[in-house]
């Protein structure tokens, strides 16, 4: 980020960061092969 970044640049960078963080979180859940959704549990074999 620089002082030359526009608002659109910051929005794009924020979305890219959110995507990366969400991907890491999903990966962590899948590494454990268990996904809990409310009262449902899915186990990946």
C-alpha positions as a printed NumPy array, in Angstrom:
array([[  0.   ,   0.   ,   0.   ],
       [  1.193,   3.456,  -0.821],
       [ -0.111,   6.992,  -0.584],
       [ -1.012,   6.669,  -4.257],
       [ -3.568,   3.91 ,  -3.637],
       [ -7.145,   4.842,  -4.43 ],
       [-10.237,   3.815,  -2.49 ],
       [-10.853,   1.139,  -5.131],
       [ -7.311,  -0.174,  -4.563],
       [ -7.951,  -0.47 ,  -0.833],
       [-11.289,  -2.241,  -1.443],
       [ -9.633,  -4.706,  -3.843],
       [ -6.744,  -5.372,  -1.448],
       [ -9.183,  -5.847,   1.435],
       [-11.196,  -8.387,  -0.554],
       [ -8.027, -10.244,  -1.537],
       [ -6.987, -10.38 ,   2.117],
       [-10.418, -11.621,   3.209],
       [-10.308, -14.334,   0.54 ],
       [ -6.862, -15.477,   1.669],
       [ -7.88 , -15.59 ,   5.34 ],
       [-11.086, -17.494,   4.56 ],
       [ -9.177, -19.983,   2.408],
       [ -6.745, -20.647,   5.265],
       [ -9.613, -21.135,   7.727],
       [-11.405, -23.577,   5.426],
       [ -8.149, -25.425,   4.841],
       [ -7.63 , -25.779,   8.587],
       [-11.119, -27.242,   8.993],
       [-10.62 , -29.658,   6.113],
       [ -7.243, -30.756,   7.471],
       [ -9.127, -32.055,  10.469],
       [-11.693, -33.55 ,   8.07 ],
       [-14.61 , -32.477,  10.239],
       [-17.017, -29.685,   9.38 ],
       [-19.633, -28.636,  11.943],
       [-22.68 , -26.713,  10.714],
       [-25.166, -26.006,  13.467],
       [-26.572, -29.376,  14.513],
       [-24.981, -31.209,  11.565],
       [-21.503, -32.698,  11.428],
       [-19.842, -33.763,   8.178],
       [-16.822, -36.067,   8.36 ],
       [-14.633, -36.354,   5.266],
       [-13.061, -39.786,   4.807]])
